[in-house]
């Protein structure tokens, strides 16, 4: 059976589940041709490693950093902005609606949240990096009595 790589489906699933927050969500970088916004979310660094390896079968343990940014004029910043966005992100990811195409989600784990604020002469950027870990297993299809089936899985 061909293995599917989880990075792109995981980013796509996160972008979809975070869209209702009504703040632009992008992967890695904010496009230059996009209208300037004061708040945005980046799905940035990803890692993955094989997990639960046995014979020809394994799952993936993936981590994703979600970069939350709020931009203010220098000297005027409101930390509540990122607190609010983080709460919405956590609710969306852990709310049971995240789907990763081709994979079942065995576990979602909030790892950490760290502030990495930046001040320039003209603006203050409140930046919060949220790290999540996902245990993903590839959905397989087998044949039982001539009928293909998949293993459905949903977080409760």
CNS distance restraints for C-alpha pairs under 8 A (distance, minus, plus):
assign (resid   3 and name CA) (resid 138 and name CA) 7.70 0.50 0.50
assign (resid   4 and name CA) (resid 102 and name CA) 7.43 0.50 0.50
assign (resid   4 and name CA) (resid 138 and name CA) 7.24 0.50 0.50
assign (resid   6 and name CA) (resid  10 and name CA) 5.90 0.50 0.50
assign (resid   6 and name CA) (resid  60 and name CA) 7.84 0.50 0.50
assign (resid   6 and name CA) (resid 100 and name CA) 8.00 0.50 0.50
assign (resid   6 and name CA) (resid 103 and name CA) 7.70 0.50 0.50
assign (resid   6 and name CA) (resid 136 and name CA) 7.97 0.50 0.50
assign (resid   7 and name CA) (resid  11 and name CA) 6.28 0.50 0.50
assign (resid   7 and name CA) (resid  46 and name CA) 7.32 0.50 0.50
assign (resid   7 and name CA) (resid  48 and name CA) 7.98 0.50 0.50
assign (resid   8 and name CA) (resid  12 and name CA) 6.13 0.50 0.50
assign (resid   9 and name CA) (resid  13 and name CA) 6.01 0.50 0.50
assign (resid   9 and name CA) (resid 100 and name CA) 5.47 0.50 0.50
assign (resid   9 and name CA) (resid 101 and name CA) 5.62 0.50 0.50
assign (resid   9 and name CA) (resid 102 and name CA) 7.73 0.50 0.50
assign (resid  10 and name CA) (resid  14 and name CA) 6.15 0.50 0.50
assign (resid  10 and name CA) (resid 100 and name CA) 5.33 0.50 0.50
assign (resid  10 and name CA) (resid 101 and name CA) 7.68 0.50 0.50
assign (resid  11 and name CA) (resid  15 and name CA) 6.08 0.50 0.50
assign (resid  11 and name CA) (resid  27 and name CA) 7.16 0.50 0.50
assign (resid  11 and name CA) (resid  43 and name CA) 6.86 0.50 0.50
assign (resid  12 and name CA) (resid  16 and name CA) 6.17 0.50 0.50
assign (resid  12 and name CA) (resid 100 and name CA) 7.58 0.50 0.50
assign (resid  13 and name CA) (resid  17 and name CA) 6.19 0.50 0.50
assign (resid  13 and name CA) (resid  98 and name CA) 6.17 0.50 0.50
assign (resid  13 and name CA) (resid  99 and name CA) 5.51 0.50 0.50
assign (resid  13 and name CA) (resid 100 and name CA) 5.20 0.50 0.50
assign (resid  13 and name CA) (resid 101 and name CA) 7.40 0.50 0.50
assign (resid  14 and name CA) (resid  18 and name CA) 5.98 0.50 0.50
assign (resid  14 and name CA) (resid  43 and name CA) 7.90 0.50 0.50
assign (resid  14 and name CA) (resid  93 and name CA) 7.42 0.50 0.50
assign (resid  14 and name CA) (resid  98 and name CA) 6.83 0.50 0.50
assign (resid  15 and name CA) (resid  19 and name CA) 6.08 0.50 0.50
assign (resid  15 and name CA) (resid  25 and name CA) 6.20 0.50 0.50
assign (resid  15 and name CA) (resid  26 and name CA) 7.23 0.50 0.50
assign (resid  15 and name CA) (resid  43 and name CA) 7.77 0.50 0.50
assign (resid  17 and name CA) (resid  92 and name CA) 6.15 0.50 0.50
assign (resid  17 and name CA) (resid  93 and name CA) 6.77 0.50 0.50
assign (resid  17 and name CA) (resid  97 and name CA) 6.90 0.50 0.50
assign (resid  17 and name CA) (resid  98 and name CA) 5.81 0.50 0.50
assign (resid  18 and name CA) (resid  25 and name CA) 7.17 0.50 0.50
assign (resid  18 and name CA) (resid  89 and name CA) 6.55 0.50 0.50
assign (resid  18 and name CA) (resid  92 and name CA) 6.30 0.50 0.50
assign (resid  18 and name CA) (resid  93 and name CA) 7.55 0.50 0.50
assign (resid  19 and name CA) (resid  23 and name CA) 7.19 0.50 0.50
assign (resid  19 and name CA) (resid  24 and name CA) 7.49 0.50 0.50
assign (resid  19 and name CA) (resid  25 and name CA) 6.79 0.50 0.50
assign (resid  21 and name CA) (resid  85 and name CA) 7.88 0.50 0.50
assign (resid  21 and name CA) (resid  88 and name CA) 6.73 0.50 0.50
assign (resid  21 and name CA) (resid  89 and name CA) 7.61 0.50 0.50
assign (resid  23 and name CA) (resid  39 and name CA) 6.49 0.50 0.50
assign (resid  23 and name CA) (resid  40 and name CA) 5.55 0.50 0.50
assign (resid  23 and name CA) (resid  41 and name CA) 6.99 0.50 0.50
assign (resid  24 and name CA) (resid  39 and name CA) 7.48 0.50 0.50
assign (resid  24 and name CA) (resid  40 and name CA) 5.03 0.50 0.50
assign (resid  24 and name CA) (resid  41 and name CA) 6.17 0.50 0.50
assign (resid  25 and name CA) (resid  40 and name CA) 6.18 0.50 0.50
assign (resid  25 and name CA) (resid  41 and name CA) 4.76 0.50 0.50
assign (resid  25 and name CA) (resid  42 and name CA) 5.78 0.50 0.50
assign (resid  25 and name CA) (resid  43 and name CA) 7.38 0.50 0.50
assign (resid  26 and name CA) (resid  30 and name CA) 6.03 0.50 0.50
assign (resid  26 and name CA) (resid  41 and name CA) 6.40 0.50 0.50
assign (resid  26 and name CA) (resid  42 and name CA) 4.95 0.50 0.50
assign (resid  26 and name CA) (resid  43 and name CA) 6.19 0.50 0.50
assign (resid  27 and name CA) (resid  42 and name CA) 5.48 0.50 0.50
assign (resid  27 and name CA) (resid  43 and name CA) 4.74 0.50 0.50
assign (resid  27 and name CA) (resid  44 and name CA) 6.10 0.50 0.50
assign (resid  28 and name CA) (resid  42 and name CA) 5.79 0.50 0.50
assign (resid  28 and name CA) (resid  43 and name CA) 5.66 0.50 0.50
assign (resid  28 and name CA) (resid  44 and name CA) 4.45 0.50 0.50
assign (resid  28 and name CA) (resid  45 and name CA) 7.30 0.50 0.50
assign (resid  29 and name CA) (resid  42 and name CA) 6.66 0.50 0.50
assign (resid  29 and name CA) (resid  44 and name CA) 7.73 0.50 0.50
assign (resid  30 and name CA) (resid  34 and name CA) 7.48 0.50 0.50
assign (resid  30 and name CA) (resid  42 and name CA) 7.34 0.50 0.50
assign (resid  38 and name CA) (resid  69 and name CA) 7.89 0.50 0.50
assign (resid  38 and name CA) (resid  70 and name CA) 5.62 0.50 0.50
assign (resid  38 and name CA) (resid  71 and name CA) 4.92 0.50 0.50
assign (resid  38 and name CA) (resid  72 and name CA) 7.18 0.50 0.50
assign (resid  39 and name CA) (resid  68 and name CA) 7.70 0.50 0.50
assign (resid  39 and name CA) (resid  69 and name CA) 5.55 0.50 0.50
assign (resid  39 and name CA) (resid  70 and name CA) 4.42 0.50 0.50
assign (resid  39 and name CA) (resid  71 and name CA) 6.34 0.50 0.50
assign (resid  40 and name CA) (resid  68 and name CA) 6.21 0.50 0.50
assign (resid  40 and name CA) (resid  69 and name CA) 5.42 0.50 0.50
assign (resid  40 and name CA) (resid  70 and name CA) 6.77 0.50 0.50
assign (resid  41 and name CA) (resid  66 and name CA) 6.85 0.50 0.50
assign (resid  41 and name CA) (resid  67 and name CA) 5.59 0.50 0.50
assign (resid  41 and name CA) (resid  68 and name CA) 4.69 0.50 0.50
assign (resid  41 and name CA) (resid  69 and name CA) 6.25 0.50 0.50
assign (resid  42 and name CA) (resid  66 and name CA) 5.76 0.50 0.50
assign (resid  42 and name CA) (resid  67 and name CA) 4.87 0.50 0.50
assign (resid  42 and name CA) (resid  68 and name CA) 6.54 0.50 0.50
assign (resid  43 and name CA) (resid  64 and name CA) 7.15 0.50 0.50
assign (resid  43 and name CA) (resid  65 and name CA) 6.20 0.50 0.50
assign (resid  43 and name CA) (resid  66 and name CA) 4.74 0.50 0.50
assign (resid  43 and name CA) (resid  67 and name CA) 6.25 0.50 0.50
assign (resid  44 and name CA) (resid  64 and name CA) 6.88 0.50 0.50
assign (resid  44 and name CA) (resid  65 and name CA) 5.41 0.50 0.50
assign (resid  44 and name CA) (resid  66 and name CA) 5.92 0.50 0.50
assign (resid  44 and name CA) (resid  67 and name CA) 6.51 0.50 0.50
assign (resid  45 and name CA) (resid  64 and name CA) 5.81 0.50 0.50
assign (resid  45 and name CA) (resid  65 and name CA) 5.29 0.50 0.50
assign (resid  45 and name CA) (resid  66 and name CA) 7.87 0.50 0.50
assign (resid  46 and name CA) (resid  62 and name CA) 7.02 0.50 0.50
assign (resid  46 and name CA) (resid  63 and name CA) 5.53 0.50 0.50
assign (resid  46 and name CA) (resid  64 and name CA) 4.57 0.50 0.50
assign (resid  46 and name CA) (resid  65 and name CA) 6.54 0.50 0.50
assign (resid  47 and name CA) (resid  62 and name CA) 5.47 0.50 0.50
assign (resid  47 and name CA) (resid  63 and name CA) 5.18 0.50 0.50
assign (resid  47 and name CA) (resid  64 and name CA) 6.72 0.50 0.50
assign (resid  48 and name CA) (resid  60 and name CA) 6.33 0.50 0.50
assign (resid  48 and name CA) (resid  61 and name CA) 5.54 0.50 0.50
assign (resid  48 and name CA) (resid  62 and name CA) 4.19 0.50 0.50
assign (resid  48 and name CA) (resid  63 and name CA) 6.41 0.50 0.50
assign (resid  49 and name CA) (resid  60 and name CA) 5.61 0.50 0.50
assign (resid  49 and name CA) (resid  61 and name CA) 5.40 0.50 0.50
assign (resid  49 and name CA) (resid  62 and name CA) 6.56 0.50 0.50
assign (resid  50 and name CA) (resid  58 and name CA) 6.24 0.50 0.50
assign (resid  50 and name CA) (resid  59 and name CA) 5.85 0.50 0.50
assign (resid  50 and name CA) (resid  60 and name CA) 4.72 0.50 0.50
assign (resid  50 and name CA) (resid  61 and name CA) 6.31 0.50 0.50
assign (resid  51 and name CA) (resid  58 and name CA) 5.85 0.50 0.50
assign (resid  51 and name CA) (resid  59 and name CA) 4.96 0.50 0.50
assign (resid  51 and name CA) (resid  60 and name CA) 5.11 0.50 0.50
assign (resid  51 and name CA) (resid  61 and name CA) 5.80 0.50 0.50
assign (resid  52 and name CA) (resid  58 and name CA) 5.37 0.50 0.50
assign (resid  52 and name CA) (resid  59 and name CA) 5.76 0.50 0.50
assign (resid  52 and name CA) (resid  60 and name CA) 7.88 0.50 0.50
assign (resid  53 and name CA) (resid  57 and name CA) 5.90 0.50 0.50
assign (resid  53 and name CA) (resid  58 and name CA) 4.29 0.50 0.50
assign (resid  53 and name CA) (resid  59 and name CA) 6.89 0.50 0.50
assign (resid  54 and name CA) (resid  58 and name CA) 6.24 0.50 0.50
assign (resid  58 and name CA) (resid 137 and name CA) 7.36 0.50 0.50
assign (resid  59 and name CA) (resid 135 and name CA) 7.17 0.50 0.50
assign (resid  59 and name CA) (resid 136 and name CA) 5.78 0.50 0.50
assign (resid  59 and name CA) (resid 137 and name CA) 4.50 0.50 0.50
assign (resid  59 and name CA) (resid 138 and name CA) 6.63 0.50 0.50
assign (resid  60 and name CA) (resid 134 and name CA) 7.96 0.50 0.50
assign (resid  60 and name CA) (resid 135 and name CA) 5.83 0.50 0.50
assign (resid  60 and name CA) (resid 136 and name CA) 5.15 0.50 0.50
assign (resid  60 and name CA) (resid 137 and name CA) 6.30 0.50 0.50
assign (resid  61 and name CA) (resid 133 and name CA) 6.94 0.50 0.50
assign (resid  61 and name CA) (resid 134 and name CA) 5.78 0.50 0.50
assign (resid  61 and name CA) (resid 135 and name CA) 4.62 0.50 0.50
assign (resid  61 and name CA) (resid 136 and name CA) 6.34 0.50 0.50
assign (resid  62 and name CA) (resid 133 and name CA) 5.57 0.50 0.50
assign (resid  62 and name CA) (resid 134 and name CA) 5.09 0.50 0.50
assign (resid  62 and name CA) (resid 135 and name CA) 6.36 0.50 0.50
assign (resid  62 and name CA) (resid 136 and name CA) 7.43 0.50 0.50
assign (resid  63 and name CA) (resid 131 and name CA) 6.85 0.50 0.50
assign (resid  63 and name CA) (resid 132 and name CA) 5.53 0.50 0.50
assign (resid  63 and name CA) (resid 133 and name CA) 4.22 0.50 0.50
assign (resid  63 and name CA) (resid 134 and name CA) 6.12 0.50 0.50
assign (resid  64 and name CA) (resid 131 and name CA) 5.73 0.50 0.50
assign (resid  64 and name CA) (resid 132 and name CA) 5.44 0.50 0.50
assign (resid  64 and name CA) (resid 133 and name CA) 6.47 0.50 0.50
assign (resid  65 and name CA) (resid 129 and name CA) 6.25 0.50 0.50
assign (resid  65 and name CA) (resid 130 and name CA) 5.53 0.50 0.50
assign (resid  65 and name CA) (resid 131 and name CA) 4.50 0.50 0.50
assign (resid  65 and name CA) (resid 132 and name CA) 6.53 0.50 0.50
assign (resid  66 and name CA) (resid 129 and name CA) 5.66 0.50 0.50
assign (resid  66 and name CA) (resid 130 and name CA) 5.03 0.50 0.50
assign (resid  66 and name CA) (resid 131 and name CA) 6.29 0.50 0.50
assign (resid  66 and name CA) (resid 132 and name CA) 7.97 0.50 0.50
assign (resid  67 and name CA) (resid 127 and name CA) 6.88 0.50 0.50
assign (resid  67 and name CA) (resid 128 and name CA) 5.88 0.50 0.50
assign (resid  67 and name CA) (resid 129 and name CA) 4.62 0.50 0.50
assign (resid  67 and name CA) (resid 130 and name CA) 6.42 0.50 0.50
assign (resid  68 and name CA) (resid  82 and name CA) 6.78 0.50 0.50
assign (resid  68 and name CA) (resid  85 and name CA) 7.43 0.50 0.50
assign (resid  68 and name CA) (resid  86 and name CA) 7.62 0.50 0.50
assign (resid  68 and name CA) (resid 127 and name CA) 5.61 0.50 0.50
assign (resid  68 and name CA) (resid 128 and name CA) 5.07 0.50 0.50
assign (resid  68 and name CA) (resid 129 and name CA) 6.25 0.50 0.50
assign (resid  68 and name CA) (resid 130 and name CA) 7.76 0.50 0.50
assign (resid  69 and name CA) (resid  82 and name CA) 7.23 0.50 0.50
assign (resid  69 and name CA) (resid 125 and name CA) 6.63 0.50 0.50
assign (resid  69 and name CA) (resid 126 and name CA) 5.70 0.50 0.50
assign (resid  69 and name CA) (resid 127 and name CA) 4.62 0.50 0.50
assign (resid  69 and name CA) (resid 128 and name CA) 6.58 0.50 0.50
assign (resid  70 and name CA) (resid  81 and name CA) 6.92 0.50 0.50
assign (resid  70 and name CA) (resid  82 and name CA) 6.76 0.50 0.50
assign (resid  70 and name CA) (resid 125 and name CA) 5.76 0.50 0.50
assign (resid  70 and name CA) (resid 126 and name CA) 5.16 0.50 0.50
assign (resid  70 and name CA) (resid 127 and name CA) 6.62 0.50 0.50
assign (resid  71 and name CA) (resid  77 and name CA) 7.96 0.50 0.50
assign (resid  71 and name CA) (resid 123 and name CA) 6.96 0.50 0.50
assign (resid  71 and name CA) (resid 124 and name CA) 5.96 0.50 0.50
assign (resid  71 and name CA) (resid 125 and name CA) 4.56 0.50 0.50
assign (resid  71 and name CA) (resid 126 and name CA) 6.35 0.50 0.50
assign (resid  72 and name CA) (resid  76 and name CA) 6.06 0.50 0.50
assign (resid  72 and name CA) (resid  77 and name CA) 5.63 0.50 0.50
assign (resid  72 and name CA) (resid 123 and name CA) 5.66 0.50 0.50
assign (resid  72 and name CA) (resid 124 and name CA) 5.18 0.50 0.50
assign (resid  72 and name CA) (resid 125 and name CA) 6.29 0.50 0.50
assign (resid  72 and name CA) (resid 126 and name CA) 7.97 0.50 0.50
assign (resid  73 and name CA) (resid  77 and name CA) 7.34 0.50 0.50
assign (resid  73 and name CA) (resid 122 and name CA) 6.29 0.50 0.50
assign (resid  73 and name CA) (resid 123 and name CA) 4.42 0.50 0.50
assign (resid  73 and name CA) (resid 124 and name CA) 5.96 0.50 0.50
assign (resid  74 and name CA) (resid 119 and name CA) 7.05 0.50 0.50
assign (resid  74 and name CA) (resid 120 and name CA) 7.15 0.50 0.50
assign (resid  74 and name CA) (resid 121 and name CA) 6.73 0.50 0.50
assign (resid  74 and name CA) (resid 122 and name CA) 5.16 0.50 0.50
assign (resid  74 and name CA) (resid 123 and name CA) 3.90 0.50 0.50
assign (resid  74 and name CA) (resid 124 and name CA) 4.91 0.50 0.50
assign (resid  75 and name CA) (resid 123 and name CA) 7.48 0.50 0.50
assign (resid  75 and name CA) (resid 124 and name CA) 6.91 0.50 0.50
assign (resid  76 and name CA) (resid 124 and name CA) 7.42 0.50 0.50
assign (resid  77 and name CA) (resid 124 and name CA) 6.72 0.50 0.50
assign (resid  77 and name CA) (resid 126 and name CA) 7.60 0.50 0.50
assign (resid  79 and name CA) (resid  83 and name CA) 6.51 0.50 0.50
assign (resid  79 and name CA) (resid 126 and name CA) 7.22 0.50 0.50
assign (resid  80 and name CA) (resid  84 and name CA) 5.95 0.50 0.50
assign (resid  81 and name CA) (resid  85 and name CA) 6.40 0.50 0.50
assign (resid  82 and name CA) (resid  86 and name CA) 5.94 0.50 0.50
assign (resid  82 and name CA) (resid 126 and name CA) 7.27 0.50 0.50
assign (resid  82 and name CA) (resid 127 and name CA) 7.69 0.50 0.50
assign (resid  82 and name CA) (resid 128 and name CA) 6.95 0.50 0.50
assign (resid  83 and name CA) (resid  87 and name CA) 6.27 0.50 0.50
assign (resid  84 and name CA) (resid  88 and name CA) 6.39 0.50 0.50
assign (resid  85 and name CA) (resid  89 and name CA) 6.12 0.50 0.50
assign (resid  86 and name CA) (resid  90 and name CA) 6.12 0.50 0.50
assign (resid  86 and name CA) (resid 130 and name CA) 7.90 0.50 0.50
assign (resid  87 and name CA) (resid  91 and name CA) 6.19 0.50 0.50
assign (resid  88 and name CA) (resid  92 and name CA) 6.13 0.50 0.50
assign (resid  89 and name CA) (resid  93 and name CA) 6.11 0.50 0.50
assign (resid  90 and name CA) (resid  94 and name CA) 5.84 0.50 0.50
assign (resid  90 and name CA) (resid  95 and name CA) 7.86 0.50 0.50
assign (resid  91 and name CA) (resid  95 and name CA) 5.33 0.50 0.50
assign (resid  92 and name CA) (resid  96 and name CA) 7.73 0.50 0.50
assign (resid  92 and name CA) (resid  97 and name CA) 7.29 0.50 0.50
assign (resid  92 and name CA) (resid  98 and name CA) 7.68 0.50 0.50
assign (resid  93 and name CA) (resid  97 and name CA) 7.22 0.50 0.50
assign (resid  93 and name CA) (resid  98 and name CA) 6.04 0.50 0.50
assign (resid  94 and name CA) (resid  98 and name CA) 7.70 0.50 0.50
assign (resid  94 and name CA) (resid 108 and name CA) 7.19 0.50 0.50
assign (resid  96 and name CA) (resid 154 and name CA) 6.99 0.50 0.50
assign (resid  96 and name CA) (resid 155 and name CA) 5.18 0.50 0.50
assign (resid  96 and name CA) (resid 156 and name CA) 6.34 0.50 0.50
assign (resid  97 and name CA) (resid 155 and name CA) 7.99 0.50 0.50
assign (resid  99 and name CA) (resid 104 and name CA) 7.87 0.50 0.50
assign (resid  99 and name CA) (resid 105 and name CA) 7.66 0.50 0.50
assign (resid 100 and name CA) (resid 104 and name CA) 7.00 0.50 0.50
assign (resid 100 and name CA) (resid 105 and name CA) 7.40 0.50 0.50
assign (resid 102 and name CA) (resid 138 and name CA) 5.94 0.50 0.50
assign (resid 102 and name CA) (resid 139 and name CA) 5.49 0.50 0.50
assign (resid 103 and name CA) (resid 136 and name CA) 5.94 0.50 0.50
assign (resid 103 and name CA) (resid 137 and name CA) 5.33 0.50 0.50
assign (resid 103 and name CA) (resid 138 and name CA) 4.28 0.50 0.50
assign (resid 103 and name CA) (resid 139 and name CA) 4.96 0.50 0.50
assign (resid 104 and name CA) (resid 136 and name CA) 5.71 0.50 0.50
assign (resid 104 and name CA) (resid 137 and name CA) 5.22 0.50 0.50
assign (resid 104 and name CA) (resid 138 and name CA) 6.21 0.50 0.50
assign (resid 104 and name CA) (resid 139 and name CA) 6.03 0.50 0.50
assign (resid 104 and name CA) (resid 151 and name CA) 7.94 0.50 0.50
assign (resid 104 and name CA) (resid 152 and name CA) 7.30 0.50 0.50
assign (resid 104 and name CA) (resid 153 and name CA) 5.83 0.50 0.50
assign (resid 104 and name CA) (resid 154 and name CA) 7.76 0.50 0.50
assign (resid 105 and name CA) (resid 134 and name CA) 7.06 0.50 0.50
assign (resid 105 and name CA) (resid 135 and name CA) 6.09 0.50 0.50
assign (resid 105 and name CA) (resid 136 and name CA) 4.87 0.50 0.50
assign (resid 105 and name CA) (resid 137 and name CA) 6.57 0.50 0.50
assign (resid 105 and name CA) (resid 153 and name CA) 7.11 0.50 0.50
assign (resid 105 and name CA) (resid 154 and name CA) 7.41 0.50 0.50
assign (resid 105 and name CA) (resid 155 and name CA) 7.57 0.50 0.50
assign (resid 106 and name CA) (resid 134 and name CA) 7.60 0.50 0.50
assign (resid 106 and name CA) (resid 135 and name CA) 5.35 0.50 0.50
assign (resid 106 and name CA) (resid 136 and name CA) 5.83 0.50 0.50
assign (resid 106 and name CA) (resid 137 and name CA) 6.94 0.50 0.50
assign (resid 107 and name CA) (resid 134 and name CA) 5.79 0.50 0.50
assign (resid 107 and name CA) (resid 135 and name CA) 5.09 0.50 0.50
assign (resid 107 and name CA) (resid 136 and name CA) 7.42 0.50 0.50
assign (resid 108 and name CA) (resid 132 and name CA) 7.11 0.50 0.50
assign (resid 108 and name CA) (resid 133 and name CA) 5.92 0.50 0.50
assign (resid 108 and name CA) (resid 134 and name CA) 4.78 0.50 0.50
assign (resid 108 and name CA) (resid 135 and name CA) 6.62 0.50 0.50
assign (resid 109 and name CA) (resid 132 and name CA) 5.68 0.50 0.50
assign (resid 109 and name CA) (resid 133 and name CA) 5.05 0.50 0.50
assign (resid 109 and name CA) (resid 134 and name CA) 6.39 0.50 0.50
assign (resid 110 and name CA) (resid 131 and name CA) 6.44 0.50 0.50
assign (resid 110 and name CA) (resid 132 and name CA) 4.69 0.50 0.50
assign (resid 110 and name CA) (resid 133 and name CA) 6.47 0.50 0.50
assign (resid 111 and name CA) (resid 130 and name CA) 7.70 0.50 0.50
assign (resid 111 and name CA) (resid 131 and name CA) 5.36 0.50 0.50
assign (resid 111 and name CA) (resid 132 and name CA) 5.33 0.50 0.50
assign (resid 111 and name CA) (resid 133 and name CA) 6.65 0.50 0.50
assign (resid 112 and name CA) (resid 130 and name CA) 5.85 0.50 0.50
assign (resid 112 and name CA) (resid 131 and name CA) 5.33 0.50 0.50
assign (resid 112 and name CA) (resid 132 and name CA) 7.33 0.50 0.50
assign (resid 113 and name CA) (resid 128 and name CA) 6.74 0.50 0.50
assign (resid 113 and name CA) (resid 129 and name CA) 5.64 0.50 0.50
assign (resid 113 and name CA) (resid 130 and name CA) 4.35 0.50 0.50
assign (resid 113 and name CA) (resid 131 and name CA) 6.33 0.50 0.50
assign (resid 114 and name CA) (resid 128 and name CA) 5.60 0.50 0.50
assign (resid 114 and name CA) (resid 129 and name CA) 5.35 0.50 0.50
assign (resid 114 and name CA) (resid 130 and name CA) 6.59 0.50 0.50
assign (resid 115 and name CA) (resid 126 and name CA) 7.46 0.50 0.50
assign (resid 115 and name CA) (resid 127 and name CA) 5.79 0.50 0.50
assign (resid 115 and name CA) (resid 128 and name CA) 4.37 0.50 0.50
assign (resid 115 and name CA) (resid 129 and name CA) 6.37 0.50 0.50
assign (resid 116 and name CA) (resid 126 and name CA) 7.09 0.50 0.50
assign (resid 116 and name CA) (resid 127 and name CA) 5.17 0.50 0.50
assign (resid 116 and name CA) (resid 128 and name CA) 5.88 0.50 0.50
assign (resid 116 and name CA) (resid 129 and name CA) 7.30 0.50 0.50
assign (resid 117 and name CA) (resid 124 and name CA) 7.49 0.50 0.50
assign (resid 117 and name CA) (resid 125 and name CA) 5.74 0.50 0.50
assign (resid 117 and name CA) (resid 126 and name CA) 4.61 0.50 0.50
assign (resid 117 and name CA) (resid 127 and name CA) 4.95 0.50 0.50
assign (resid 117 and name CA) (resid 128 and name CA) 7.40 0.50 0.50
assign (resid 118 and name CA) (resid 124 and name CA) 5.92 0.50 0.50
assign (resid 118 and name CA) (resid 125 and name CA) 5.11 0.50 0.50
assign (resid 118 and name CA) (resid 126 and name CA) 6.54 0.50 0.50
assign (resid 118 and name CA) (resid 127 and name CA) 7.34 0.50 0.50
assign (resid 119 and name CA) (resid 123 and name CA) 6.02 0.50 0.50
assign (resid 119 and name CA) (resid 124 and name CA) 4.42 0.50 0.50
assign (resid 119 and name CA) (resid 125 and name CA) 6.20 0.50 0.50
assign (resid 120 and name CA) (resid 124 and name CA) 6.23 0.50 0.50
assign (resid 139 and name CA) (resid 150 and name CA) 6.45 0.50 0.50
assign (resid 139 and name CA) (resid 151 and name CA) 6.34 0.50 0.50
assign (resid 140 and name CA) (resid 150 and name CA) 5.97 0.50 0.50
assign (resid 140 and name CA) (resid 151 and name CA) 7.05 0.50 0.50
assign (resid 141 and name CA) (resid 148 and name CA) 6.12 0.50 0.50
assign (resid 141 and name CA) (resid 149 and name CA) 5.52 0.50 0.50
assign (resid 141 and name CA) (resid 150 and name CA) 5.08 0.50 0.50
assign (resid 141 and name CA) (resid 151 and name CA) 7.77 0.50 0.50
assign (resid 142 and name CA) (resid 148 and name CA) 5.64 0.50 0.50
assign (resid 142 and name CA) (resid 149 and name CA) 6.06 0.50 0.50
assign (resid 142 and name CA) (resid 150 and name CA) 7.29 0.50 0.50
assign (resid 143 and name CA) (resid 147 and name CA) 5.49 0.50 0.50
assign (resid 143 and name CA) (resid 148 and name CA) 4.69 0.50 0.50
assign (resid 143 and name CA) (resid 149 and name CA) 6.74 0.50 0.50
assign (resid 144 and name CA) (resid 148 and name CA) 6.39 0.50 0.50
assign (resid 144 and name CA) (resid 149 and name CA) 7.43 0.50 0.50
